[in-house]
């Protein structure tokens, strides 16, 4: 999972991620090409939601994790929960 800290630049718009901003973060899963800059990074949620490459990025993320069994929880941070094929870039699955 990407380490995200206050004032780090969003990997899409390059503006700082401020305290209280909603953001998306993911593990490193794209190693080459233009989308590798967003792999293992933090992005404003508003940037990610309107990003022209969102569908391809999400598809590749799901393909990468489809054959893996991962279960991680960080409930105190409120930023990331990943559960195998249900994971969606740092958001917990709906319960």
C-alpha positions as CSV (number, residue, x, y, z in Angstrom):
1,X,0.0,0.0,0.0
2,X,1.3,3.5,-0.8
3,X,2.4,5.6,2.0
4,X,0.4,8.8,1.9
5,X,1.3,11.8,4.0
6,X,0.0,15.4,4.5
7,X,1.1,17.7,1.6
8,X,2.5,15.0,-0.6
9,X,1.5,15.7,-4.3
10,X,-1.4,13.9,-5.8
11,X,0.0,11.7,-8.6
12,X,-2.7,13.0,-11.0
13,X,-2.9,16.8,-10.5
14,X,0.4,17.3,-8.6
15,X,-1.3,19.5,-6.0
16,X,-0.8,18.6,-2.3
17,X,-3.0,16.2,-0.5
18,X,-4.2,18.1,2.5
19,X,-5.3,16.9,5.9
20,X,-8.9,15.9,5.6
21,X,-8.8,15.3,1.8
22,X,-10.3,12.1,0.6
23,X,-7.8,10.1,-1.3
24,X,-7.2,6.8,-3.1
25,X,-4.1,4.8,-2.6
26,X,-2.9,1.5,-3.8
27,X,0.0,-1.0,-3.8
28,X,2.6,-1.0,-6.6
29,X,1.2,-3.1,-9.4
30,X,2.1,-1.4,-12.7
31,X,5.9,-1.4,-13.2
32,X,6.2,0.2,-16.7
33,X,4.4,2.7,-18.8
34,X,2.5,5.9,-18.2
35,X,0.2,4.5,-15.5
36,X,3.1,3.4,-13.4
37,X,3.3,6.9,-11.9
38,X,-0.1,6.3,-10.2
39,X,0.8,2.8,-9.0
40,X,2.0,2.9,-5.4
41,X,0.9,6.5,-5.0
42,X,-1.8,8.7,-3.4
43,X,-4.4,10.6,-5.5
44,X,-7.2,13.0,-4.5
45,X,-10.4,11.1,-4.7
46,X,-11.9,13.9,-6.8
47,X,-9.0,13.6,-9.3
48,X,-9.3,9.8,-9.4
49,X,-13.1,9.9,-9.9
50,X,-12.7,12.1,-13.0
51,X,-9.4,10.8,-14.3
52,X,-9.5,9.7,-18.0
53,X,-7.5,6.5,-17.2
54,X,-9.6,5.4,-14.2
55,X,-11.3,2.5,-15.9
56,X,-8.1,1.1,-17.3
57,X,-6.2,1.6,-14.0
58,X,-9.0,-0.1,-12.0
59,X,-9.2,-3.0,-14.5
60,X,-5.5,-3.6,-14.3
61,X,-5.6,-3.3,-10.5
62,X,-8.3,-6.0,-10.3
63,X,-6.5,-8.2,-12.8
64,X,-3.3,-8.0,-10.8
65,X,-5.0,-9.0,-7.5
66,X,-7.4,-11.5,-9.0
67,X,-5.0,-14.4,-8.6
68,X,-3.8,-13.3,-5.2
69,X,-5.3,-13.9,-1.8
70,X,-4.8,-10.8,0.3
71,X,-6.4,-9.7,3.5
72,X,-5.2,-6.6,5.3
73,X,-7.0,-4.3,7.6
74,X,-6.0,-0.9,9.0
75,X,-9.2,0.2,10.7
76,X,-7.6,2.9,12.9
77,X,-6.3,4.8,9.9
78,X,-9.6,4.9,8.1
79,X,-7.8,4.9,4.8
80,X,-7.4,1.3,3.6
81,X,-8.9,-2.0,3.8
82,X,-8.1,-4.7,1.2
83,X,-9.8,-8.0,0.9
84,X,-8.7,-10.2,-2.1
85,X,-10.9,-9.7,-5.1
86,X,-13.3,-7.3,-3.4
87,X,-10.6,-4.6,-3.0
88,X,-11.1,-1.4,-4.8
89,X,-8.1,0.8,-4.5
90,X,-8.0,1.6,-0.8
91,X,-11.8,1.5,-0.1
92,X,-13.4,-1.1,2.0
93,X,-16.0,-3.4,0.3
94,X,-19.6,-2.5,1.1
95,X,-21.0,-4.5,4.0
